[in-house]
């Protein structure tokens, strides 16, 4: 089983929802870690609103902070959700820099499958999760 090294994240829904109780919001935030864990393992991502369907990633973005963002859309109910992906940790950055020095192809250290980092200017960004590993 793949362990994912991040804490609780916030989900921002792209569609208007009814008022959500604080208890429901906490439950949804706990699910975000599970959703990103499934995503990084290469598994099916569940519906962002919980209808039981499977979602697919429809947009990947890189933020100015170095973090990434994933927009997913459910195949059953067509609801969309935005998941903020945390910035790269220092050990992840060091692993990428070490692989660069060794002359290897550099892949995102978070994915269970091989996601080769792409150059954007002088930086390196994961095309699958939007996280920047090099400034």
N, CA, C and O atoms as a MOPAC input file, in Angstrom:
PM7 MOZYME 1SCF
protein

 N      0.83800 1    -1.18500 1     0.00000 1
 C      0.00000 1     0.00000 1     0.00000 1
 C      0.87500 1     1.23700 1     0.00000 1
 O      1.88000 1     1.28200 1     0.71000 1
 N      0.51700 1     2.22900 1    -0.77300 1
 C      1.29200 1     3.46000 1    -0.90400 1
 C      0.90400 1     4.43200 1     0.18900 1
 O     -0.27900 1     4.71900 1     0.37200 1
 N      1.89100 1     4.94600 1     0.92400 1
 C      1.58700 1     5.97100 1     1.92000 1
 C      1.85800 1     7.33100 1     1.29600 1
 O      2.87500 1     7.52700 1     0.63000 1
 N      0.96300 1     8.24700 1     1.51000 1
 C      1.06100 1     9.57100 1     0.90800 1
 C      1.45000 1    10.57200 1     1.98400 1
 O      0.77500 1    10.66600 1     3.00900 1
 N      2.54500 1    11.33400 1     1.76700 1
 C      3.08800 1    12.18800 1     2.81600 1
 C      2.46700 1    13.57300 1     2.89300 1
 O      3.19200 1    14.56400 1     2.80800 1
 N      1.15700 1    13.68100 1     3.04900 1
 C      0.58600 1    14.99400 1     3.27400 1
 C     -0.58200 1    14.92200 1     4.22900 1
 O     -1.14000 1    13.85600 1     4.49000 1
 N     -0.93900 1    16.08700 1     4.74300 1
 C     -1.99900 1    16.17100 1     5.74200 1
 C     -3.35700 1    16.42600 1     5.12100 1
 O     -3.61500 1    16.07500 1     3.97000 1
 N     -4.21100 1    17.04000 1     5.90600 1
 C     -5.57500 1    17.31300 1     5.47400 1
 C     -5.57100 1    18.48500 1     4.50300 1
 O     -4.92700 1    19.50400 1     4.75100 1
 N     -6.28200 1    18.33700 1     3.41100 1
 C     -6.37300 1    19.37100 1     2.39900 1
 C     -7.81100 1    19.83000 1     2.27300 1
 O     -8.72300 1    19.17400 1     2.77500 1
 N     -8.01200 1    20.93600 1     1.61600 1
 C     -9.35700 1    21.45800 1     1.43500 1
 C     -9.83700 1    21.17600 1     0.02700 1
 O     -9.07800 1    21.32000 1    -0.93100 1
 N    -11.07600 1    20.77900 1    -0.10300 1
 C    -11.68900 1    20.55600 1    -1.40400 1
 C    -12.56000 1    21.75500 1    -1.70700 1
 O    -13.37900 1    22.15400 1    -0.87900 1
 N    -12.39600 1    22.33000 1    -2.87600 1
 C    -13.25600 1    23.41600 1    -3.29900 1
 C    -14.11500 1    22.90300 1    -4.44000 1
 O    -13.60100 1    22.49500 1    -5.48200 1
 N    -15.40700 1    22.92500 1    -4.24200 1
 C    -16.31400 1    22.40000 1    -5.24700 1
 C    -16.54900 1    23.44300 1    -6.32800 1
 O    -16.64600 1    24.63800 1    -6.04600 1
 N    -16.63800 1    22.98400 1    -7.55300 1
 C    -16.88700 1    23.87500 1    -8.67200 1
 C    -18.37200 1    24.13000 1    -8.86900 1
 O    -18.74500 1    24.99500 1    -9.66100 1
 N    -19.21500 1    23.40900 1    -8.17900 1
 C    -20.66300 1    23.59000 1    -8.29600 1
 C    -21.21600 1    24.03000 1    -6.95600 1
 O    -20.63800 1    23.74100 1    -5.90800 1
 N    -22.32900 1    24.72600 1    -6.99600 1
 C    -22.94700 1    25.20400 1    -5.76600 1
 C    -23.60600 1    24.03600 1    -5.04100 1
 O    -24.31100 1    23.22600 1    -5.64300 1
 N    -23.36200 1    23.96900 1    -3.74800 1
 C    -23.96200 1    22.91500 1    -2.93800 1
 C    -24.78200 1    23.56000 1    -1.83600 1
 O    -24.61000 1    24.74200 1    -1.53900 1
 N    -25.66700 1    22.79300 1    -1.23200 1
 C    -26.42300 1    23.27700 1    -0.07900 1
 C    -25.46300 1    23.50500 1     1.07600 1
 O    -24.31100 1    23.07400 1     1.03700 1
 N    -25.95000 1    24.19000 1     2.10800 1
 C    -25.11500 1    24.42500 1     3.27700 1
 C    -24.60300 1    23.10700 1     3.82600 1
 O    -25.35900 1    22.14800 1     3.98000 1
 N    -23.31300 1    23.07100 1     4.11800 1
 C    -22.67800 1    21.85200 1     4.62100 1
 C    -22.41800 1    22.03700 1     6.10300 1
 O    -21.86600 1    23.05500 1     6.52200 1
 N    -22.81200 1    21.06000 1     6.88800 1
 C    -22.56200 1    21.11900 1     8.32200 1
 C    -21.07200 1    20.94000 1     8.57700 1
 O    -20.36300 1    20.34000 1     7.77000 1
 N    -20.60400 1    21.46600 1     9.70700 1
 C    -19.18600 1    21.35100 1    10.04500 1
 C    -18.73500 1    19.90000 1    10.09300 1
 O    -17.61800 1    19.58300 1     9.68500 1
 N    -19.59500 1    19.01300 1    10.58900 1
 C    -19.24300 1    17.59800 1    10.66800 1
 C    -19.00600 1    17.02600 1     9.26700 1
 O    -18.05400 1    16.27400 1     9.05900 1
 N    -19.85200 1    17.37200 1     8.32100 1
 C    -19.69900 1    16.91400 1     6.94600 1
 C    -18.43300 1    17.45600 1     6.30800 1
 O    -17.76400 1    16.74300 1     5.56000 1
 N    -18.09600 1    18.70300 1     6.59200 1
 C    -16.89300 1    19.30500 1     6.03100 1
 C    -15.64700 1    18.59000 1     6.53200 1
 O    -14.72300 1    18.34600 1     5.75700 1
 N    -15.60800 1    18.25100 1     7.81900 1
 C    -14.46100 1    17.52700 1     8.36600 1
 C    -14.30200 1    16.16100 1     7.72600 1
 O    -13.18800 1    15.72800 1     7.43300 1
 N    -15.43200 1    15.48000 1     7.51000 1
 C    -15.39700 1    14.17200 1     6.87500 1
 C    -14.87400 1    14.28700 1     5.45200 1
 O    -14.11600 1    13.43000 1     4.99700 1
 N    -15.27700 1    15.35100 1     4.73900 1
 C    -14.83200 1    15.54500 1     3.36200 1
 C    -13.33500 1    15.84100 1     3.32500 1
 O    -12.63400 1    15.36500 1     2.43200 1
 N    -12.83400 1    16.63000 1     4.29300 1
 C    -11.40200 1    16.93100 1     4.32100 1
 C    -10.58200 1    15.68100 1     4.59800 1
 O     -9.48800 1    15.53000 1     4.05300 1
 N    -11.09000 1    14.78400 1     5.43400 1
 C    -10.36400 1    13.54600 1     5.70600 1
 C    -10.32000 1    12.67900 1     4.45800 1
 O     -9.35200 1    11.94600 1     4.25300 1
 N    -11.34400 1    12.74800 1     3.62500 1
 C    -11.38700 1    11.94700 1     2.40900 1
 C    -10.37600 1    12.42700 1     1.37500 1
 O     -9.94600 1    11.64200 1     0.53000 1
 N     -9.98600 1    13.70800 1     1.42400 1
 C     -9.08400 1    14.25000 1     0.41700 1
 C     -7.75500 1    13.51300 1     0.43100 1
 O     -7.21200 1    13.21600 1    -0.63300 1
 N     -7.21700 1    13.21100 1     1.60300 1
 C     -5.97400 1    12.44800 1     1.67900 1
 C     -6.12000 1    11.08800 1     1.02600 1
 O     -5.20400 1    10.61200 1     0.35500 1
 N     -7.27100 1    10.46200 1     1.22200 1
 C     -7.55400 1     9.16300 1     0.60400 1
 C     -7.65100 1     9.29200 1    -0.90900 1
 O     -7.14100 1     8.44200 1    -1.64000 1
 N     -8.29900 1    10.34400 1    -1.37900 1
 C     -8.45100 1    10.56800 1    -2.82300 1
 C     -7.08900 1    10.76800 1    -3.47200 1
 O     -6.80400 1    10.17200 1    -4.51000 1
 N     -6.24200 1    11.60600 1    -2.86800 1
 C     -4.91200 1    11.83700 1    -3.44200 1
 C     -4.05300 1    10.57200 1    -3.35300 1
 O     -3.23700 1    10.31500 1    -4.23800 1
 N     -4.23100 1     9.79000 1    -2.30100 1
 C     -3.51600 1     8.51700 1    -2.19700 1
 C     -3.88600 1     7.57900 1    -3.33600 1
 O     -3.01700 1     6.94900 1    -3.93800 1
 N     -5.17600 1     7.48900 1    -3.63000 1
 C     -5.63000 1     6.66000 1    -4.75800 1
 C     -5.09800 1     7.20000 1    -6.08000 1
 O     -4.67800 1     6.43000 1    -6.94300 1
 N     -5.11400 1     8.52500 1    -6.24200 1
 C     -4.62200 1     9.14900 1    -7.46600 1
 C     -3.14200 1     8.82600 1    -7.67300 1
 O     -2.74600 1     8.41100 1    -8.76200 1
 N     -2.32500 1     9.01300 1    -6.63700 1
 C     -0.89200 1     8.75100 1    -6.76400 1
 C     -0.58800 1     7.26900 1    -6.96300 1
 O      0.42700 1     6.92900 1    -7.57000 1
 N     -1.44000 1     6.39100 1    -6.46900 1
 C     -1.24400 1     4.95800 1    -6.66400 1
 C     -1.68500 1     4.50600 1    -8.04800 1
 O     -1.40400 1     3.37600 1    -8.44600 1
 N     -2.37500 1     5.37700 1    -8.79000 1
 C     -2.84600 1     5.02800 1   -10.12600 1
 C     -4.22100 1     4.40200 1   -10.12600 1
 O     -4.65600 1     3.86000 1   -11.14200 1
 N     -4.91700 1     4.46700 1    -8.99200 1
 C     -6.24200 1     3.87200 1    -8.88000 1
 C     -7.34900 1     4.81400 1    -9.33100 1
 O     -7.09200 1     5.95300 1    -9.72000 1
 N     -8.58300 1     4.32500 1    -9.27300 1
 C     -9.74100 1     5.13300 1    -9.65000 1
 C    -10.04100 1     6.14300 1    -8.54600 1
 O    -10.04000 1     5.80300 1    -7.36200 1
 N    -10.29600 1     7.38000 1    -8.94400 1
 C    -10.61700 1     8.44400 1    -8.00000 1
 C    -12.12600 1     8.47800 1    -7.81300 1
 O    -12.86200 1     8.53400 1    -8.79800 1
 N    -12.61300 1     8.44400 1    -6.55300 1
 C    -14.05600 1     8.46500 1    -6.33600 1
 C    -14.66600 1     9.83400 1    -6.62600 1
 O    -13.95400 1    10.83300 1    -6.72900 1
 N    -15.97800 1     9.86700 1    -6.75500 1
 C    -16.72500 1    11.08900 1    -7.01500 1
 C    -16.43800 1    12.12600 1    -5.92700 1
 O    -16.42700 1    11.77500 1    -4.74700 1
 N    -16.20300 1    13.39800 1    -6.28900 1
 C    -15.90800 1    14.41600 1    -5.27900 1
 C    -17.08900 1    14.75700 1    -4.38100 1
 O    -16.88200 1    15.30500 1    -3.29900 1
 N    -18.32400 1    14.45300 1    -4.78900 1
 C    -19.48500 1    14.73200 1    -3.94100 1
 C    -20.05100 1    13.46700 1    -3.31700 1
 O    -21.00700 1    13.53700 1    -2.54300 1
 N    -19.48400 1    12.32400 1    -3.63600 1
 C    -19.86300 1    11.08100 1    -2.97400 1
 C    -21.04000 1    10.34000 1    -3.56600 1
 O    -21.75600 1     9.66000 1    -2.83000 1
 N    -21.27400 1    10.44000 1    -4.86400 1
 C    -22.40100 1     9.72000 1    -5.46400 1
 C    -22.09100 1     8.24300 1    -5.67900 1
 O    -22.99700 1     7.45500 1    -5.95300 1
 N    -20.83100 1     7.86200 1    -5.55900 1
 C    -20.44900 1     6.47100 1    -5.74000 1
 C    -19.80500 1     6.18500 1    -7.08400 1
 O    -19.32100 1     5.07800 1    -7.31800 1
 N    -19.79600 1     7.16700 1    -7.96400 1
 C    -19.18800 1     6.99400 1    -9.28200 1
 C    -17.68000 1     7.19900 1    -9.24100 1
 O    -17.11300 1     7.56400 1    -8.21100 1
 N    -17.05000 1     6.95800 1   -10.37100 1
 C    -15.61200 1     7.16200 1   -10.50100 1
 C    -15.36100 1     8.45500 1   -11.27100 1
 O    -16.11400 1     8.80200 1   -12.18100 1
 N    -14.30200 1     9.16000 1   -10.90000 1
 C    -13.96000 1    10.42900 1   -11.52500 1
 C    -12.72200 1    10.28900 1   -12.38800 1
 O    -11.93900 1     9.35100 1   -12.23700 1
 N    -12.56200 1    11.22900 1   -13.28700 1
 C    -11.33800 1    11.31100 1   -14.06400 1
 C    -10.80300 1    12.72600 1   -13.95800 1
 O    -11.56300 1    13.67800 1   -13.78000 1
 N     -9.49100 1    12.85600 1   -14.06800 1
 C     -8.84800 1    14.16400 1   -14.00000 1
 C     -9.10800 1    14.88400 1   -15.31500 1
 O     -8.79600 1    14.36300 1   -16.38600 1
 N     -9.68300 1    16.09300 1   -15.23400 1
 C     -9.98100 1    16.85300 1   -16.43700 1
 C     -9.04600 1    18.04900 1   -16.61200 1
 O     -8.96600 1    18.62100 1   -17.70000 1
 N     -8.34000 1    18.42800 1   -15.54600 1
 C     -7.39400 1    19.53900 1   -15.64200 1
 C     -6.34400 1    19.40200 1   -14.55300 1
 O     -6.65300 1    19.05700 1   -13.41200 1
 N     -5.09300 1    19.67900 1   -14.92200 1
 C     -3.98600 1    19.71200 1   -13.96900 1
 C     -3.36500 1    21.09000 1   -14.06800 1
 O     -3.07100 1    21.56200 1   -15.16600 1
 N     -3.16200 1    21.73400 1   -12.94200 1
 C     -2.57300 1    23.06500 1   -12.94100 1
 C     -1.40900 1    23.15600 1   -11.98400 1
 O     -1.34300 1    22.42900 1   -10.99200 1
 N     -0.48500 1    24.06100 1   -12.29100 1
 C      0.64400 1    24.34400 1   -11.41200 1
 C      0.43800 1    25.75100 1   -10.86100 1
 O      0.24600 1    26.69600 1   -11.62700 1
 N      0.47600 1    25.89200 1    -9.54900 1
 C      0.26200 1    27.18000 1    -8.91100 1
 C      1.58400 1    27.90600 1    -8.70900 1
 O      2.64800 1    27.28600 1    -8.73900 1
 N      1.52200 1    29.20000 1    -8.50500 1
 C      2.73000 1    30.01700 1    -8.33200 1
 C      3.50600 1    29.62700 1    -7.07400 1
 O      4.70900 1    29.87600 1    -6.99800 1
 N      2.85400 1    29.03400 1    -6.10700 1
 C      3.50800 1    28.62600 1    -4.86200 1
 C      4.33800 1    27.35800 1    -5.00700 1
 O      5.09400 1    27.00900 1    -4.10100 1
 N      4.20900 1    26.66600 1    -6.13300 1
 C      4.89000 1    25.38700 1    -6.33600 1
 C      3.96300 1    24.21200 1    -6.10200 1
 O      4.32000 1    23.07000 1    -6.38800 1
 N      2.77600 1    24.48400 1    -5.58500 1
 C      1.78300 1    23.43200 1    -5.37500 1
 C      1.08900 1    23.13100 1    -6.70000 1
 O      1.26600 1    23.84300 1    -7.68800 1
 N      0.31000 1    22.07800 1    -6.70000 1
 C     -0.45400 1    21.72000 1    -7.88600 1
 C     -1.93800 1    21.74800 1    -7.58600 1
 O     -2.35100 1    21.90100 1    -6.43700 1
 N     -2.73400 1    21.59900 1    -8.63100 1
 C     -4.17400 1    21.48500 1    -8.44300 1
 C     -4.71900 1    20.49100 1    -9.44600 1
 O     -4.28600 1    20.43600 1   -10.59700 1
 N     -5.68100 1    19.70400 1    -8.98300 1
 C     -6.33400 1    18.70900 1    -9.82700 1
 C     -7.82200 1    19.01800 1    -9.87100 1
 O     -8.45500 1    19.21500 1    -8.83400 1
 N     -8.36900 1    19.05800 1   -11.06000 1
 C     -9.81200 1    19.16500 1   -11.23900 1
 C    -10.28300 1    17.80800 1   -11.72200 1
 O     -9.79700 1    17.29800 1   -12.73200 1
 N    -11.22900 1    17.22200 1   -11.00200 1
 C    -11.77300 1    15.93000 1   -11.38500 1
 C    -13.26300 1    16.08000 1   -11.67900 1
 O    -13.94100 1    16.94200 1   -11.12000 1
 N    -13.75500 1    15.21900 1   -12.57300 1
 C    -15.17400 1    15.21300 1   -12.90800 1
 C    -15.69200 1    13.79100 1   -12.80700 1
 O    -15.08400 1    12.85300 1   -13.32300 1
 N    -16.82600 1    13.64800 1   -12.13100 1
 C    -17.43900 1    12.33600 1   -11.95100 1
 C    -18.07300 1    11.87800 1   -13.25700 1
 O    -18.74000 1    12.65600 1   -13.93800 1
 N    -17.86200 1    10.62000 1   -13.60100 1
 C    -18.44200 1    10.06600 1   -14.81100 1
 C    -19.92600 1     9.77300 1   -14.67800 1
 O    -20.61300 1     9.60800 1   -15.68600 1
 N    -20.43900 1     9.70300 1   -13.43800 1
 C    -21.85400 1     9.40100 1   -13.22300 1
 C    -22.71100 1    10.65200 1   -13.08100 1
 O    -23.72000 1    10.79300 1   -13.77100 1
 N    -22.31600 1    11.56200 1   -12.19000 1
 C    -23.16100 1    12.72700 1   -11.90000 1
 C    -22.62300 1    14.02600 1   -12.49100 1
 O    -23.27800 1    15.06200 1   -12.38300 1
 N    -21.44700 1    13.99300 1   -13.11200 1
 C    -20.82500 1    15.13700 1   -13.78600 1
 C    -20.47900 1    16.29900 1   -12.85100 1
 O    -20.28300 1    17.42300 1   -13.31300 1
 N    -20.40200 1    16.04200 1   -11.55200 1
 C    -19.97900 1    17.07600 1   -10.61200 1
 C    -18.45700 1    17.16300 1   -10.63800 1
 O    -17.75900 1    16.16200 1   -10.79400 1
 N    -17.97000 1    18.38200 1   -10.48100 1
 C    -16.52300 1    18.60000 1   -10.48300 1
 C    -16.03800 1    19.00900 1    -9.10500 1
 O    -16.77600 1    19.58900 1    -8.30900 1
 N    -14.78100 1    18.69300 1    -8.84500 1
 C    -14.14200 1    19.08800 1    -7.60100 1
 C    -12.70700 1    19.47100 1    -7.86100 1
 O    -12.06400 1    18.93900 1    -8.76500 1
 N    -12.20100 1    20.40600 1    -7.05700 1
 C    -10.81100 1    20.85500 1    -7.17400 1
 C    -10.06700 1    20.38700 1    -5.93700 1
 O    -10.50700 1    20.62200 1    -4.81200 1
 N     -8.94800 1    19.72900 1    -6.14800 1
 C     -8.11400 1    19.25600 1    -5.06000 1
 C     -6.78300 1    19.98200 1    -5.11500 1
 O     -6.10500 1    19.97200 1    -6.14200 1
 N     -6.40900 1    20.61200 1    -4.00600 1
 C     -5.11600 1    21.27600 1    -3.90800 1
 C     -4.06800 1    20.23300 1    -3.53500 1
 O     -4.24800 1    19.48400 1    -2.57500 1
 N     -2.98300 1    20.18600 1    -4.28700 1
 C     -1.89400 1    19.24000 1    -4.04800 1
 C     -0.75900 1    20.01200 1    -3.37500 1
 O     -0.32200 1    21.03000 1    -3.91200 1
 N     -0.26900 1    19.56200 1    -2.22300 1
 C      0.75900 1    20.31300 1    -1.48800 1
 C      2.08900 1    20.39500 1    -2.23300 1
 O      2.39100 1    19.58200 1    -3.10700 1
 N      2.87000 1    21.40400 1    -1.85600 1
 C      4.18300 1    21.62500 1    -2.47600 1
 C      5.11000 1    20.45500 1    -2.17800 1
 O      4.85800 1    19.65200 1    -1.28000 1
 N      6.18200 1    20.37700 1    -2.94700 1
 C      7.17000 1    19.31200 1    -2.77100 1
 C      7.91100 1    19.49600 1    -1.45300 1
 O      8.23300 1    20.61600 1    -1.05500 1
 N      8.17300 1    18.38600 1    -0.79000 1
 C      8.92900 1    18.42900 1     0.45700 1
 C     10.42500 1    18.49200 1     0.13800 1
 O     10.83800 1    18.23200 1    -0.99200 1
 N     11.22100 1    18.83400 1     1.13400 1
 C     12.67700 1    18.90200 1     0.92900 1
 C     13.26400 1    17.56000 1     0.51500 1
 O     14.08000 1    17.53500 1    -0.40600 1
 N     12.89500 1    16.43500 1     1.14300 1
 C     13.44300 1    15.14900 1     0.67900 1
 C     13.08100 1    14.84300 1    -0.77600 1
 O     13.89100 1    14.27500 1    -1.50800 1
 N     11.87100 1    15.21600 1    -1.19700 1
 C     11.47700 1    14.99700 1    -2.59200 1
 C     12.31800 1    15.85500 1    -3.53000 1
 O     12.75400 1    15.38500 1    -4.58100 1
 N     12.54700 1    17.10700 1    -3.15700 1
 C     13.38800 1    17.99200 1    -3.98400 1
 C     14.82100 1    17.47200 1    -4.07600 1
 O     15.43000 1    17.49900 1    -5.14600 1
 N     15.35700 1    16.99900 1    -2.94900 1
 C     16.72500 1    16.46300 1    -2.95300 1
 C     16.82900 1    15.22400 1    -3.83700 1
 O     17.82700 1    15.04700 1    -4.53600 1
 N     15.81300 1    14.36600 1    -3.81500 1
 C     15.81700 1    13.15800 1    -4.65600 1
 C     15.81100 1    13.53800 1    -6.13800 1
 O     16.50100 1    12.91000 1    -6.94100 1
 N     15.04600 1    14.54900 1    -6.49900 1
 C     15.00000 1    15.01200 1    -7.89400 1
 C     16.34600 1    15.59900 1    -8.29600 1
 O     16.85100 1    15.28900 1    -9.37500 1
 N     16.93500 1    16.43900 1    -7.45400 1
 C     18.23900 1    17.04000 1    -7.76300 1
 C     19.32700 1    15.97100 1    -7.87900 1
 O     20.20400 1    16.07100 1    -8.73700 1
 N     19.27500 1    14.95500 1    -7.02400 1
 C     20.24000 1    13.86000 1    -7.07600 1
 C     20.12800 1    13.09200 1    -8.39400 1
 O     21.13900 1    12.75800 1    -9.01100 1
 N     18.89900 1    12.81600 1    -8.81800 1
 C     18.69600 1    12.11500 1   -10.09200 1
 C     19.17500 1    12.95800 1   -11.26100 1
 O     19.70300 1    12.41700 1   -12.23300 1
 N     19.00100 1    14.27400 1   -11.18600 1
 C     19.49500 1    15.16400 1   -12.24600 1
 C     21.01700 1    15.12400 1   -12.32800 1
 O     21.58400 1    15.06700 1   -13.41900 1
 N     21.68400 1    15.15500 1   -11.15600 1
 C     23.15500 1    15.10600 1   -11.12900 1
 C     23.67700 1    13.79500 1   -11.69400 1
 O     24.73900 1    13.76400 1   -12.31700 1
 N     22.92900 1    12.70100 1   -11.47800 1
 C     23.34400 1    11.39400 1   -11.97800 1
 C     23.03900 1    11.21900 1   -13.46300 1
 O     23.41100 1    10.20800 1   -14.05800 1
 N     22.36200 1    12.20200 1   -14.06800 1
 C     22.05400 1    12.14000 1   -15.49300 1
 C     20.88300 1    11.23600 1   -15.84000 1
 O     20.74400 1    10.82700 1   -16.99200 1
 N     20.04700 1    10.91900 1   -14.87800 1
 C     18.90000 1    10.04100 1   -15.11400 1
 C     17.68900 1    10.85100 1   -15.55000 1
 O     17.62000 1    12.06000 1   -15.33100 1
 N     16.72100 1    10.15300 1   -16.18000 1
 C     15.41900 1    10.76900 1   -16.41700 1
 C     14.76400 1    10.95000 1   -15.05700 1
 O     14.76800 1    10.04100 1   -14.22700 1
 N     14.21000 1    12.11900 1   -14.84300 1
 C     13.66500 1    12.43100 1   -13.53600 1
 C     12.15100 1    12.25700 1   -13.56200 1
 O     11.46200 1    12.84100 1   -14.39800 1
 N     11.64100 1    11.44400 1   -12.63200 1
 C     10.20100 1    11.24900 1   -12.54400 1
 C      9.70300 1    11.77000 1   -11.19400 1
 O     10.47800 1    11.94500 1   -10.25400 1
 N      8.41400 1    12.00900 1   -11.12400 1
 C      7.78900 1    12.52100 1    -9.90000 1
 C      7.90400 1    11.46600 1    -8.80500 1
 O      7.48300 1    10.32600 1    -9.00200 1
 N      8.47000 1    11.83000 1    -7.65100 1
 C      8.64400 1    10.84300 1    -6.58800 1
 C      7.34100 1    10.43400 1    -5.89100 1
 O      7.35100 1     9.50000 1    -5.08900 1
 N      6.23800 1    11.10000 1    -6.17100 1
 C      4.97400 1    10.79000 1    -5.49100 1
 C      4.15300 1     9.70600 1    -6.18200 1
 O      3.37400 1     9.01000 1    -5.52900 1
 N      4.31500 1     9.55900 1    -7.47700 1
 C      3.48600 1     8.61600 1    -8.22000 1
 C      4.04100 1     7.20000 1    -8.13800 1
 O      5.25600 1     7.00200 1    -8.15500 1
 N      3.14800 1     6.21300 1    -8.04800 1
 C      3.56000 1     4.81100 1    -8.06300 1
 C      3.97200 1     4.40400 1    -9.47300 1
 O      4.78800 1     3.49800 1    -9.64400 1
 N      3.41900 1     5.06000 1   -10.47200 1
 C      3.80100 1     4.82500 1   -11.86400 1
 C      4.80700 1     5.89100 1   -12.27500 1
 O      5.03800 1     6.84100 1   -11.52700 1
 N      5.39400 1     5.75100 1   -13.42400 1
 C      6.43100 1     6.67600 1   -13.87700 1
 C      5.81000 1     7.90300 1   -14.53400 1
 O      5.22000 1     7.80300 1   -15.61000 1
 N      5.94000 1     9.05400 1   -13.89400 1
 C      5.46500 1    10.33600 1   -14.42300 1
 C      6.69300 1    11.22600 1   -14.58100 1
 O      7.14200 1    11.85100 1   -13.62000 1
 N      7.23500 1    11.28100 1   -15.79800 1
 C      8.47000 1    12.01900 1   -16.06500 1
 C      8.21500 1    13.51700 1   -15.94500 1
 O      7.27200 1    14.04700 1   -16.53100 1
 N      9.07400 1    14.19600 1   -15.17200 1
 C      8.94500 1    15.63800 1   -14.98100 1
 C      9.26600 1    16.37200 1   -16.27900 1
 O     10.12300 1    15.94700 1   -17.05300 1
 N      8.56200 1    17.48300 1   -16.50100 1
 C      8.77400 1    18.29300 1   -17.70200 1
 C      9.38900 1    19.63000 1   -17.32200 1
 O      9.09600 1    20.19200 1   -16.26700 1
 N     10.23900 1    20.12200 1   -18.19400 1
 C     10.86500 1    21.42200 1   -17.95600 1
 C      9.89200 1    22.53800 1   -18.30900 1
 O      9.21800 1    22.50200 1   -19.33800 1
 N      9.84000 1    23.52400 1   -17.43100 1
 C      9.11200 1    24.77100 1   -17.68800 1
 C     10.06600 1    25.88100 1   -17.30700 1
 O     10.22300 1    26.21600 1   -16.13300 1
 N     10.70200 1    26.44600 1   -18.32500 1
 C     11.76800 1    27.40500 1   -18.05700 1
 C     12.92200 1    26.66600 1   -17.40900 1
 O     13.40400 1    25.67100 1   -17.95100 1
 N     13.37500 1    27.14000 1   -16.25000 1
 C     14.42500 1    26.44700 1   -15.50400 1
 C     13.85000 1    25.44600 1   -14.51800 1
 O     14.60200 1    24.69300 1   -13.89800 1
 N     12.54900 1    25.42400 1   -14.36200 1
 C     11.90500 1    24.56400 1   -13.38600 1
 C     11.55500 1    23.19800 1   -13.93600 1
 O     11.59700 1    22.97200 1   -15.14500 1
 N     11.20600 1    22.28600 1   -13.03400 1
 C     10.72500 1    20.95200 1   -13.37700 1
 C      9.35500 1    20.76400 1   -12.72700 1
 O      9.19900 1    20.95300 1   -11.52000 1
 N      8.36500 1    20.39100 1   -13.54000 1
 C      6.98900 1    20.25200 1   -13.06500 1
 C      6.45900 1    18.88000 1   -13.45000 1
 O      6.72900 1    18.37900 1   -14.54100 1
 N      5.69700 1    18.27700 1   -12.53500 1
 C      5.04800 1    17.00600 1   -12.84600 1
 C      3.80500 1    17.29400 1   -13.69200 1
 O      2.93800 1    18.05700 1   -13.26700 1
 N      3.70700 1    16.69600 1   -14.87800 1
 C      2.53900 1    16.96000 1   -15.73000 1
 C      1.26400 1    16.30400 1   -15.22500 1
 O      0.17100 1    16.66400 1   -15.66200 1
 N      1.38600 1    15.33800 1   -14.30300 1
 C      0.21100 1    14.61800 1   -13.81200 1
 C     -0.39100 1    15.20700 1   -12.54000 1
 O     -1.58400 1    15.03300 1   -12.29200 1
 N      0.41800 1    15.90800 1   -11.71900 1
 C     -0.12900 1    16.49000 1   -10.48900 1
 C      0.15300 1    17.98500 1   -10.35400 1
 O     -0.40700 1    18.62700 1    -9.46500 1
 N      0.99900 1    18.55600 1   -11.20400 1
 C      1.24000 1    19.99300 1   -11.20800 1
 C      2.23000 1    20.49900 1   -10.17800 1
 O      2.43200 1    21.70900 1   -10.08300 1
 N      2.85500 1    19.62900 1    -9.40600 1
 C      3.81000 1    20.04700 1    -8.37500 1
 C      5.13800 1    20.42500 1    -9.02100 1
 O      5.64500 1    19.71200 1    -9.88700 1
 N      5.69800 1    21.56300 1    -8.58600 1
 C      6.98800 1    22.02100 1    -9.11300 1
 C      8.09500 1    21.54800 1    -8.18000 1
 O      8.02700 1    21.75200 1    -6.96800 1
 N      9.11700 1    20.91300 1    -8.75400 1
 C     10.22100 1    20.35200 1    -7.97500 1
 C     11.50200 1    21.15500 1    -8.08200 1
 O     12.45500 1    20.90500 1    -7.34400 1
 N     11.53600 1    22.09200 1    -8.97100 1
 C     12.74600 1    22.90100 1    -9.13100 1
 C     12.32000 1    24.28400 1    -9.57500 1
 O     11.47900 1    24.44800 1   -10.45900 1
 N     12.92400 1    25.27700 1    -8.93800 1
 C     12.57900 1    26.67000 1    -9.26300 1
 C     13.22200 1    27.12500 1   -10.54400 1
 O     13.03300 1    28.26900 1   -10.95800 1

